[in-house]
């Protein structure tokens, strides 16, 4: 093992571009003992030191873009340490832009279908007051995302294009829910429909 001071050791272990064990010429067991000596029992076993330290100071490193960002730049993910995804919202946005650039027709068609379905599901008694309520819900979704770091969207309680029944595009049929819950609802609905086909 290479001799180094505590400060040099810390500099090495927080560097994402190198494997600390190789840089220090150290075996796994010795590395674990050193980490335990420095941090005591604070660091969980199943997470890299770099990721743990970042999280303790309110940051995370995007696995794809490789930049360090505050926790609210990541979506919530209860399966990951600290409850945040390792993929930033910025990367998700870039990925979506690339998909759009490679296939704009499918996005255009999906958007047209969505607009058409909403237009067909607006009741004749829909008022400008109802429109203001919907705009307020969209604004509230943005505010919630800013405050919590979780993306929210408007969900039609009774879907506009249900298999057996279709809801209306009206404030009484809308609610704010996290994007992840809405995706889960879509997945469950699609799984239920598989048996009906």
C-alpha positions in Angstrom: 0.0 0.0 0.0 1.2 3.5 -0.8 1.8 5.7 2.2 -0.2 8.9 2.2 -1.6 11.4 4.7 -5.3 11.4 5.7 -5.8 14.5 3.5 -4.2 12.8 0.4 -6.3 9.7 1.1 -9.5 11.9 1.2 -8.5 13.6 -2.1 -8.1 10.3 -3.8 -11.4 8.7 -2.5 -13.5 11.7 -3.6 -12.1 11.6 -7.2 -14.8 10.0 -9.5 -12.4 9.5 -12.3 -10.1 6.9 -10.6 -10.6 3.8 -8.6 -9.2 4.6 -5.1 -8.0 1.0 -4.6 -5.9 1.1 -7.7 -4.5 4.6 -7.1 -3.5 3.6 -3.5 -2.4 0.1 -4.5 -4.6 -1.3 -1.8 -6.7 -4.4 -1.3 -10.5 -4.2 -0.7 -10.3 -5.3 2.9 -7.6 -2.7 3.7 -9.6 0.0 1.9 -12.7 -0.9 3.9 -10.8 -0.7 7.2 -9.4 2.8 6.2 -12.9 4.0 5.3 -14.3 2.7 8.6 -11.4 4.3 10.5 -12.1 7.7 8.9 -15.9 7.7 8.9 -16.7 5.3 11.6 -20.1 3.5 11.2 -21.6 6.5 9.3 -21.1 5.3 5.8 -23.5 2.6 4.6 -21.9 -0.5 3.1 -23.7 -0.6 -0.2 -22.7 2.8 -1.6 -19.5 4.3 -2.9 -17.8 6.8 -0.6 -18.0 9.5 -3.3 -21.8 9.1 -3.7 -22.3 9.0 0.0 -20.3 12.2 0.7 -22.2 14.0 -2.1 -25.5 13.0 -0.7 -24.6 14.0 2.9 -24.0 17.5 1.5 -27.2 17.6 -0.6 -25.7 16.7 -4.0 -25.6 13.8 -6.4 -23.6 13.0 -9.5 -25.5 12.2 -12.7 -24.4 8.8 -14.0 -24.6 9.9 -17.7 -23.8 13.6 -17.8 -21.2 13.2 -15.1 -21.8 16.5 -13.4 -22.6 17.1 -9.8 -26.0 18.7 -9.1 -28.2 19.5 -6.1 -30.6 16.7 -5.1 -33.7 18.6 -6.5 -32.2 18.2 -10.0 -33.0 14.4 -9.8 -36.3 12.6 -9.7 -37.3 10.8 -6.6 -36.5 7.0 -6.7 -37.1 5.1 -3.5 -35.1 2.1 -4.8 -31.9 4.2 -4.8 -29.8 5.3 -1.8 -31.2 8.6 -0.4 -34.4 8.2 -2.4 -33.1 9.9 -5.6 -32.3 8.6 -9.0 -28.7 8.7 -10.3 -30.0 10.1 -13.6 -30.7 13.8 -13.6 -33.8 15.5 -15.0 -31.4 17.3 -17.3 -30.3 14.0 -18.9 -33.9 12.8 -19.1 -34.7 16.1 -21.0 -31.8 15.6 -23.4 -32.8 12.1 -24.0 -36.3 13.2 -24.8 -35.0 15.9 -27.2 -32.9 13.4 -29.0 -35.8 11.0 -29.4 -37.9 13.9 -30.8 -35.1 15.0 -33.2 -34.8 11.4 -34.5 -38.6 10.9 -34.9 -40.5 14.2 -34.8 -43.5 12.7 -36.8 -44.4 10.3 -33.9 -44.4 13.2 -31.4 -46.5 15.3 -33.8 -49.0 12.6 -34.3 -49.2 11.8 -30.6 -49.7 15.5 -29.8 -52.5 15.8 -32.4 -54.3 12.7 -31.1 -54.0 14.1 -27.5 -55.4 17.6 -28.6 -58.2 15.9 -30.5 -59.2 13.7 -27.6 -59.2 16.7 -25.2 -61.2 18.8 -27.7 -63.8 16.0 -28.1 -64.1 15.5 -24.3 -64.8 19.2 -23.3 -68.5 19.4 -22.2 -70.8 22.0 -23.8 -71.2 23.6 -20.3 -67.5 24.3 -19.9 -67.0 27.9 -18.9 -64.1 30.4 -18.9 -64.1 29.9 -15.1 -63.3 26.2 -15.6 -60.5 27.2 -18.0 -59.0 29.4 -15.2 -59.3 26.5 -12.7 -57.3 24.3 -15.1 -54.7 26.9 -15.6 -54.4 27.3 -11.8 -53.8 23.5 -11.5 -51.0 23.6 -14.1 -49.4 26.5 -12.2 -49.8 24.6 -8.9 -48.0 21.6 -10.5 -45.0 23.8 -11.4 -44.9 25.3 -7.9 -45.0 21.8 -6.3 -42.2 20.6 -8.5 -40.1 23.6 -7.6 -40.8 23.1 -3.8 -40.4 19.3 -3.7 -38.2 18.4 -6.6 -40.8 15.9 -7.7 -42.5 16.4 -11.1 -46.3 16.7 -11.0 -48.8 16.6 -13.7 -52.5 16.8 -14.2 -54.2 13.5 -14.3 -57.7 12.8 -15.7 -59.3 10.7 -12.9 -61.5 9.0 -15.5 -59.3 8.7 -18.6 -60.3 10.6 -21.7 -59.8 7.5 -23.9 -60.9 4.8 -21.5 -61.8 1.4 -23.0 -65.3 1.2 -21.5 -65.9 4.7 -20.2 -64.4 8.1 -21.1 -64.1 11.0 -18.8 -64.4 14.7 -19.5 -61.7 17.4 -19.7 -63.1 19.4 -16.8 -61.7 20.6 -13.4 -63.9 18.1 -11.6 -62.2 15.2 -13.4 -58.6 16.5 -12.9 -56.1 16.0 -10.0 -52.5 16.7 -9.4 -50.3 13.6 -9.0 -46.6 12.9 -9.3 -45.5 11.8 -12.8 -44.3 8.5 -11.4 -47.8 7.7 -10.0 -49.4 8.7 -13.3 -47.0 6.3 -15.2 -47.9 3.6 -12.7 -51.6 4.2 -13.3 -51.0 3.9 -17.1 -49.0 0.7 -16.7 -51.6 -0.9 -14.4 -54.4 0.1 -16.8 -52.5 -1.4 -19.8 -51.8 -4.7 -17.8 -55.5 -5.0 -17.0 -56.4 -4.4 -20.7 -54.1 -7.3 -21.8 -56.5 -9.9 -20.4 -59.4 -8.3 -22.1 -58.0 -8.6 -25.6 
